[in-house]
Amino acid sequence: MPRRIEIELTSDRGDGSWTWRAAGARQPKGVLDGDLLPGAAKTGDVLKVDAEFEIEGITIVGVAAAQQRERSEPERIEVVGSGRGEEELVTTQLAPKGRGDRGDRGDRGDRR
């Protein structure tokens, strides 16, 4: 049963096949037949593919249709606060300054 993964095309081998790696990986992982790719495929493209994982390795069996997203601005993540407002979440109480009454020591006598 094929699983869907994202791959990046790393190079055209010239004989109609391409090398690929998992998207974000460093080293090439395998070879795929160029007939499976869309006509405008180029080095560096990231594609969603159907892959079968076998003992001998990973075989690419199909390429999913790529979704083209046209954006005029970069993709952003919106940070939504808790809605609590500007209340102080951590409070501190400092001890009063000074040495205070140290009567618990008693008279220490002569110091030499």
Protein Blocks (a to p, Z undefined) as FASTA:
>chain_A
ZZddddddfbdehnopacdddehiabdfbdcdfklpcfkbcehiacdddddddfkbccdf
bdcdddddddfbdcddddddehnojadfbdcddddedjbjakknopnbjaZZ
